Amino acid sequence: MKSWIEISEERLQGNYGVLGERAGAGTTVMAVVKANAYGHGAEQCAVALARTGSAWFGVADVREGAAVRCALDAAGFVGAQVLVLCGLLVEDVAELVQHRLTPVVWTVEQVRALGGHPGMQVHIELETGMGRQGCRPGAELDAVLDAIEAAGLSLGGLMTHFCAAEVVGSAKTREQMAEFERAVSHVDSRNIKPECVHAGASSSLDNPNWYPEWLAGLAASVGAKPMVRCGIGLYGYCNPLEDGEPVIRPKLLPVMTWKTRVLDVRQVEAGDCIGYNSTFTARSWMRLALLPIGYADGLRRSLSSTNAREGGWVMIRGQRAPIVGRVSMNLTMVDVSRINGVAVGEEAVLLGDGITADDHARLAGTISYEILCGVRGELISSP
């Protein structure tokens, strides 16, 4: 096995509990398992989360939703709700219906594509400032509501997405909250009753200015249930906050451990060059371990090192083994000179305790989401 990913169900379920406590009593936490559960295995994670009480799951598209639905059904969770967050095309409708998925809609065309299925629930996304997907309050919203009524569909939920949830005291978030309030009130004025109202994500809950009373009160004002959609927090991470201290991040534990095995161990002498373009030259005797892993597997090339710049590292025997030279497509060299007895076949931890997705993200100039979603390896459950 070239590399493998161990998933801690215990940590995943513990993180779900942390998010639920922060969301507030009576507020449902939707477990977002899109993008293959951020690299953690959507089917496996959905079942584990269902075991701990999650009744709602968010996926990106219909194909992903179908896989999650089949896994939940097979495990006995036939009543779970699966929400397709990123829209649909006409050709998706048959599969959507077959697998009992709930779509997010925001255009009249999307609603009309569902017209042959009266009684189907849909959720409307409101565009309140994200500028990505959703209908604008006003004429666009009214047109979608008219289409839903004409098609005989049921309004399962109203939702919006905050674009600056990690900014403490964000004026933009306050504007979006106010816009969402107006839209929810307008829907209610038409005597259309959504079953739930949802806004907020992991960063919202990590923000000390999160207002659980606001969401609960808004939902109650139209006789609906409040819900938040949490993804990255389930897996032990959150974006860094701007201008404030995180509330839940210190309580979350990474769920993924990514490992490989040492393929070879060799000694190099002072003056020997390592890797492509000889970007690293040994200054003295070194012992290097070769790992059968590279950027084709998700180990970012930006973790490479030179003599002038330290790069990333892996953990072997609980100690840091720095990356030496360039990470290549399928192979990476690490320094084990200070780790006694490293041999072929030894485990090396690429992500886990001692080296996190945040560490990789910092060195790669990106965010933990991108690191986790890019990991390739066989998935294995662990306690």
C-alpha positions in Angstrom: 0.0 0.0 0.0 1.6 3.3 -1.1 -0.2 5.4 1.4 -3.3 5.2 3.6 -5.6 7.4 5.5 -6.8 6.5 9.0 -10.1 8.1 10.1 -10.8 8.4 13.8 -14.6 8.0 14.2 -14.2 8.9 17.9 -12.7 12.2 17.0 -15.2 12.9 14.3 -18.1 12.2 16.7 -16.5 14.3 19.4 -16.1 17.3 17.0 -19.8 16.9 16.1 -20.6 17.2 19.8 -18.5 20.4 20.2 -20.2 22.0 17.2 -23.7 21.0 18.5 -23.0 22.5 21.9 -21.9 25.7 20.4 -24.8 25.9 17.9 -27.2 26.1 20.8 -30.0 24.0 22.2 -32.6 23.3 19.6 -30.5 24.1 16.6 -29.7 21.3 14.2 -26.2 20.8 12.9 -26.1 19.7 9.3 -23.0 17.5 8.7 -21.4 18.7 5.5 -19.8 15.7 3.8 -19.3 17.3 0.4 -16.0 16.9 -1.5 -15.7 13.3 -0.2 -16.1 14.7 3.4 -13.2 17.1 2.7 -11.0 14.1 1.8 -12.1 11.9 4.7 -14.5 9.6 2.9 -18.1 10.9 2.6 -19.9 7.5 2.9 -17.8 6.4 5.9 -18.1 9.7 7.7 -21.8 10.1 7.0 -22.6 6.7 8.7 -20.3 7.5 11.6 -22.0 10.9 12.1 -25.5 9.3 11.8 -24.5 7.0 14.6 -23.9 10.0 16.8 -27.2 11.6 16.0 -26.8 13.6 12.8 -30.0 13.6 10.7 -28.9 16.1 8.0 -26.1 15.8 5.5 -24.8 18.3 2.9 -23.3 17.1 -0.4 -22.0 19.0 -3.4 -23.9 17.3 -6.2 -26.4 14.5 -7.0 -23.8 11.8 -7.7 -22.2 12.4 -4.3 -25.6 12.5 -2.7 -26.5 9.1 -4.2 -23.4 7.5 -2.8 -24.1 9.0 0.7 -27.8 7.9 0.5 -26.9 4.3 -0.4 -24.4 4.2 2.5 -26.9 5.6 5.0 -29.7 3.3 3.8 -27.4 0.2 4.1 -26.5 1.2 7.7 -30.2 1.6 8.6 -30.5 5.4 8.6 -33.2 5.5 5.9 -34.8 8.7 7.5 -31.6 10.8 7.1 -32.0 14.0 5.0 -29.4 14.6 2.2 -29.3 18.2 0.8 -27.6 18.9 -2.5 -25.9 22.2 -1.9 -24.5 23.2 -5.3 -27.5 23.2 -7.6 -28.7 20.8 -10.2 -29.1 20.3 -14.0 -32.1 18.8 -15.8 -30.2 15.6 -16.3 -29.8 15.2 -12.5 -33.5 15.1 -11.7 -34.1 11.3 -12.2 -31.2 10.4 -10.0 -32.2 13.1 -7.5 -35.7 11.5 -7.2 -34.4 7.9 -7.2 -32.2 8.5 -4.2 -34.6 10.8 -2.2 -32.3 13.8 -2.3 -33.4 17.4 -1.5 -32.1 20.1 -3.9 -31.1 23.6 -3.2 -32.7 25.9 -5.9 -32.5 29.5 -6.7 -33.8 29.9 -10.3 -37.1 29.4 -11.9 -35.5 27.0 -14.4 -34.3 24.7 -11.6 -37.8 24.6 -10.1 -39.5 23.9 -13.4 -37.1 21.0 -14.0 -38.7 19.4 -10.9 -42.2 20.1 -12.0 -43.1 16.5 -12.6 -42.6 15.6 -8.9 -45.2 17.4 -6.9 -44.6 17.2 -3.1 -40.9 17.2 -3.4 -39.1 19.4 -0.9 -36.7 22.1 -2.0 -34.6 24.6 -0.2 -34.2 28.1 -1.5 -30.8 29.8 -1.2 -30.9 33.6 -0.8 -28.2 35.7 -2.2 -27.4 38.2 0.6 -23.9 39.2 -0.3 -21.8 36.1 -1.1 -22.2 36.9 -4.9 -22.0 33.3 -5.9 -25.3 31.4 -6.0 -28.8 32.2 -4.7 -31.7 34.3 -5.7 -31.9 38.0 -4.7 -34.7 39.0 -2.3 -37.4 40.8 -4.2 -38.5 40.0 -7.7 -36.2 37.0 -8.1 -37.3 35.5 -4.9 -41.0 36.0 -5.8 -40.5 34.4 -9.2 -39.0 31.3 -7.6 -41.7 31.1 -4.9 -44.4 31.4 -7.7 -42.7 28.6 -9.6 -42.6 26.4 -6.5 -46.3 26.9 -5.9 -47.1 26.3 -9.6 -45.1 23.0 -9.6 -46.7 21.8 -6.3 -43.3 21.6 -4.6 -42.8 22.0 -0.8 -40.5 24.6 0.8 -38.3 22.6 3.1 -35.9 25.4 3.9 -34.6 28.9 3.4 -30.8 29.4 3.6 -28.0 31.8 3.0 -24.2 31.7 3.3 -22.0 34.3 5.0 -18.9 35.4 3.1 -16.9 36.7 6.0 -17.8 34.4 8.9 -14.2 34.3 10.2 -14.1 38.1 10.6 -15.0 39.0 14.1 -17.4 42.0 14.2 -17.8 41.9 10.4 -20.1 44.6 9.1 -20.6 42.5 6.0 -22.0 39.6 8.1 -24.4 42.0 9.9 -25.6 43.3 6.5 -26.2 39.7 5.3 -28.1 38.9 8.5 -30.4 41.9 8.0 -31.0 41.0 4.3 -31.8 37.4 5.2 -34.2 38.5 7.9 -36.1 40.6 5.4 -36.2 37.8 2.9 -37.5 35.3 5.5 -40.1 37.8 6.6 -41.2 38.3 3.1 -41.7 34.6 2.5 -43.8 34.4 5.7 -45.9 37.4 4.5 -46.9 35.2 1.5 -48.1 32.5 3.9 -45.4 30.1 2.7 -44.0 28.2 5.7 -40.4 26.7 5.4 -39.7 23.7 7.7 -36.2 25.1 8.6 -34.1 28.2 8.3 -30.4 27.8 8.1 -27.3 30.0 8.0 -23.8 29.8 9.4 -20.9 27.3 9.1 -18.0 26.2 11.2 -16.3 29.6 11.1 -19.5 31.2 12.3 -19.5 29.0 15.4 -15.8 29.6 16.0 -16.5 33.4 15.9 -17.1 34.8 19.4 -19.7 37.0 17.9 -21.9 34.1 16.7 -25.5 34.7 17.6 -27.3 31.5 18.3 -30.3 33.5 19.6 -30.5 35.4 16.4 -30.9 32.3 14.2 -33.2 30.5 16.7 -35.4 33.7 16.9 -35.5 34.1 13.2 -36.6 30.5 12.6 -39.1 30.7 15.4 -40.6 33.9 13.9 -41.9 31.8 10.9 -42.5 28.6 12.8 -39.4 26.9 11.4 -36.5 25.0 12.9 -33.0 26.6 13.0 -30.0 24.8 11.5 -26.3 25.5 10.8 -24.2 23.8 8.2 -20.8 22.6 9.5 -18.1 21.0 7.4 -14.4 21.7 8.2 -15.0 21.8 11.9 -16.2 18.2 11.9 -12.8 17.2 10.7 -10.9 19.2 13.3 -10.0 22.5 11.6 -11.3 26.0 11.1 -10.1 29.0 9.2 -8.0 31.4 11.3 -10.2 34.2 12.7 -9.5 37.8 12.0 -9.4 40.2 15.0 -10.5 37.7 17.7 -9.8 34.5 19.6 -11.4 31.2 18.4 -14.1 29.7 20.5 -14.3 26.1 19.3 -11.0 25.6 17.4 -9.0 24.7 20.5 -11.6 21.9 21.3 -11.5 20.3 17.9 -9.2 17.3 17.1 -8.0 16.4 13.6 -9.8 13.3 12.3 -7.3 12.3 9.6 -4.0 10.6 9.9 -2.2 10.1 6.6 0.7 7.6 6.5 3.1 5.9 4.2 6.1 3.6 4.7 9.9 4.1 4.2 10.9 2.7 0.8 14.7 3.0 1.2 17.3 4.4 3.6 20.6 5.8 2.3 23.7 7.7 3.5 24.9 10.8 1.6 28.1 12.7 2.1 29.0 16.4 2.2 28.6 17.9 -1.2 26.0 15.4 -2.5 23.0 17.0 -4.2 19.5 15.8 -3.5 16.5 15.9 -5.9 15.5 17.8 -9.0 17.7 20.8 -9.9 20.0 20.1 -7.0 18.2 22.6 -4.8 19.6 21.0 -1.7 23.3 20.1 -1.1 24.4 18.1 2.0 26.7 20.1 4.1 27.8 17.1 6.1 27.1 13.4 6.4 23.3 12.7 6.4 21.0 9.7 6.5 18.0 10.0 4.3 14.7 8.0 4.0 12.9 7.7 0.7 9.1 7.9 0.9 6.9 6.6 -2.0 4.8 9.7 -1.9 4.7 13.0 -3.8 2.6 15.8 -5.2 0.6 13.3 -7.3 -0.7 12.0 -4.0 -1.4 15.4 -2.4 1.9 16.1 -0.7 2.4 19.7 -1.9 5.5 20.6 -3.9 5.6 23.8 -1.9 6.7 21.7 1.1 10.1 21.3 -0.6 13.2 22.6 1.0 16.5 24.2 -0.1 19.7 25.0 1.8 18.3 28.5 2.3 14.7 27.6 3.1 13.2 25.0 5.5 10.3 23.0 4.1 7.8 20.6 5.6 8.4 17.5 7.6 6.9 14.1 8.4 6.8 12.3 11.7 8.8 9.0 12.1 9.0 7.4 15.5 7.3 10.5 17.0 10.1 12.8 15.8 10.3 15.3 13.0 12.0 14.2 9.8 12.5 17.3 7.6 11.8 17.1 3.9 15.1 17.4 1.9 15.1 18.9 -1.5 12.1 19.0 -3.8 9.0 17.0 -3.4 8.6 15.2 -6.7 5.6 13.5 -8.3 5.9 10.1 -6.6 8.9 10.3 -4.3 10.1 12.5 -1.4 13.4 12.4 0.7 13.4 13.1 4.4 16.3 13.6 6.9 16.4 10.8 9.5 20.0 11.5 10.6 18.8 12.2 14.2 16.3 9.4 14.4 18.0 6.1 15.4 17.3 2.9 13.6 14.9 4.0 10.9 14.5 1.0 8.5 12.7 0.1 5.3 9.0 -0.5 6.0 8.8 2.0 8.9 5.7 4.1 9.1 5.9 7.8 8.3 3.1 10.2 9.3 2.4 12.8 6.6 -0.6 14.3 8.4 -1.7 13.7 12.0 -0.4 14.3 15.5 2.8 16.4 15.1 2.1 17.6 11.6 -1.3 19.0 10.7 -3.1 20.3 7.6 -2.6 23.8 9.1 1.1 23.2 9.0 1.0 22.2 5.4 -1.3 25.1 4.5 1.0 27.6 6.1 4.0 26.4 4.1 1.9 26.1 0.9 0.3 29.5 1.2 -3.3 28.1 1.2 -5.9 26.8 3.7 -6.5 23.5 5.4 -9.5 22.8 3.2 -7.4 22.5 0.1 -4.8 20.4 1.8 -7.3 17.9 3.1 -9.3 17.7 -0.1 -6.1 17.0 -2.1 -4.9 13.9 -0.1 -4.9 10.6 -1.9 -4.8 7.2 -0.1 -6.8 4.2 0.9 -9.3 4.9 3.6 -9.1 2.9 6.8 -11.3 3.4 9.9 -9.7 3.6 13.4 -11.3 3.7 16.8 
